[in-house]
C-alpha cells in the first residue's frame, strides 16, 4: 500500500517541484537580462568604472556627467567594482572603457615597474595591452601613514623613521595596501618596520583608529577625515611613496569609438586641485551627499563660478535611515538580488539532484563528488569571484551567478544523498518484488521519500545564496550589496544596515515560503 500511495502522489509532487524550479528560472532569466543590460547591451554607450572608495566613486561621476553634458548621452557607470586588480581586469577584458586611476598605481602596481614612470613611458608600456593613460586631472592623492595627533605628540613621532622606533604600535592597514607592490612590503623594507599589520577595510580603519583599536593606519592624502579626526600625517622622510597623480586609464579604441565623449573628457585636464578633491570627499563622507550630486554641484560651480558644496547638503541632512532604506533604488536592487538567487539556486538544483542520484549507488564516487563540492565551500567568496573573473575575462552577472551556484551545490547534493540513504531497505525490496526497475524504484519510491530532505537542502542553499549574493556588488552585478559596498566606502552604518536589512527580510520570506511548501507536502502524505 505504501508503494502504491507514493506511485499515485509522486507525479503531483514532482510537478509542483518542477513548477517551482521553472518559475525560479523564468524570473531569474528575466532578471539576469536586466542585470546584464548595463554591461552587455548598450555597446554604443561609454562605460566608466570605479574602484571601491569614496574618491573613485566621485571621479567616475565627474567623468560621466562631463560626457553627458557635452554629448547628450549618459555613459553607463559601473561603481565600486573592487580593488585595482578587479577594475583593471574589467578594463583589460573590455567590460569597461575607462576609469579614474593614479599614476603611481599604474607604474608600480599594474606595470610592475621598480620606479615611477612618466606618462610617455607608461603609454609605451600599456600600448601592447591596448590601453593608454591620459587626462591628468590636476591633483595628487598619495599614500601615507597617519596616527592620532595626541599620541604622536606624546611619543614624539613626526616621520616614518620615528614610527619605526615604536614597534609596540599596532598598525591597521587596508588589505590592498598590504598586498600592493608599492605598499607595505616595500615600505617595511625601506624603513625597517617589524610590526605585523592587521588587515582592515579602508572605510573602517578611521573608526578603528578613533576608537584606539589600532595606532596607525594607511590613508589617502585627500581623505576628508584626516582633518576631522585631527590626525597627524607622518612624513615620508626617505621618499618611498611616489606621486599618485589622478589620471584616466582607458582602452585605446575609446577616442575613435567615442570621439565626442573623449573630447569632453579632455576638458577635465588639470581642472581638479587637491583642495577641491578633499572638499568633495568631505561632502560624501561627512555630510552624506550622494556621489552624483557632488559631481553635479562641482561641475556647476566650475561653469558658474559659484562655491561648490551647497547644492545637496540640505537634502543630505534629511536622508535618515528610513530614506536610505526605502530609497528609489530599492525596487531595482530587490529585483537584481532575487534574480541572482533564483537563477543560481535553480541551476544548482538541476545539476546537484541528478548528480547525487547518479553517484548514490557508488560510495567511493559519492564521497569523491561530495568532497569536491565541499572543497568549494572553503574558498572565500571574493577569491572565488576573482578567480572566475580571471578565467572568464568578464565581470558582473555571470561570475556572480556561477559563484553562487557553486556554493549552492553542496547542501543540495548532501541532502539528496542523505535523503536517499534514509529510505528503508524494505521499501526498495518491495518495489523490486513488484517488478520495478531501478529507475522506477528511484522515481516512484526513493525520491518521493527523500523529497522532504532534498527540499531542506534547497532551503539551506537559498538562505546561503541570499546572504552570499551581497558580494555580487563588488564586481558590478548589483543587488543589496551595492548599499553595503557604498556604506563600507563611506563608513556609513545606516547605509550598511539599509542593505543588510532587506537581505534579512528576503531570507525570512524565503524561509516562510519553504515552510509552506513543506507543510503542503506533509499534508498530502498524511
C-alpha angles and dihedrals in degrees: 000000000000093000092046093051091053090046089060097039099044100077092052093047094047092045088057092047092047089047090053092050092046090051091051091050093048093050090043095051092051090045092047089055088054092046094048095046096087094050102035116019109053098058089156090065125081111249117214123189134195139195124244103269134086100258094049091051090053096045092050088055092047090053093046096047092047089056093044093051094052102036104030090233120105112220121228109257118206103193131198098006093165136256129342095279094056097043092045090050089051090053095044093050093048098248089123130023101214144345139186112270139163128250094230092051092050096049100039106026105029101030093031093225116165091219135039112272133216121243091256092050092048092050091050091052094044097046096080087055092054091249138114142183124226146138105062101212095210108255141083118226104185134178119256140158121244139184139181108292094225092055092045090053093048092051094038092237115160105145139031089256088059090050091054088064091063108063089162091074114100116231121210108191132173113261091237092054091049091053101038122109088230093041140077101333095057092039091052091051093048095050101026097243114178099184122114103224124220116234114240136170108257093236092052096045093080091055091049090051094047090050090049093241089128131021102212134026136181115249142183109242092233094054112132096217095065091082095032093058094037095239127175114230106215117232116249091223094170091050098236100149118074124213115281100204111182112246140155118261109202146166112263093235093061097089091054097039094045107022095159093047091048091050089051092051091052089067089067093065109124092353101120121062126191094260091053091049093049089050092051092048089050093054090055099042102033104029102030096233115164117255094239091050092052092051092046093050092047094050090046090052090053090052100043101028091237121142111270118230105055104083104083104014095102092047090048092053089057093050098101127165096282092050089052093045095050095034122146090264095062097092093046094047092046092052092047093048092048091049093051092050098041098049096041094049093043092053090046090053092050091050104035102047097051091043091050091049090049096051098036097092091051110066097191094047089044091053091048094051094044089047091053093049089045090053089057089060090062094059110098111245096238091048089051091051093048091050092049092049090052093047097043099035092223138096130207130039105003099054089045093050093048092048092049091047092051091051090050095054099077102057092045095047094043093049092046093054091042092051092049091048090055094058107113113252089225091065091051090051090047091055091048090051089053089058097255119157120232089259092051092049090051092049101041103029117015102040094045090051091046093046097097091051091046090050090051088056091051088049091053092045091052092052090049091048093050091055097039093047089074088077090062089084090067088072100035100264095125129219130125088313089080089073092044093050092048091046090054091050092051096034085234109159092188093055090046089053091045087060098040097046097059089048089053092049090049090052091051091049091051090051090052091049093052090046089056091048093049092048090050090053092048092050092051090051095047 
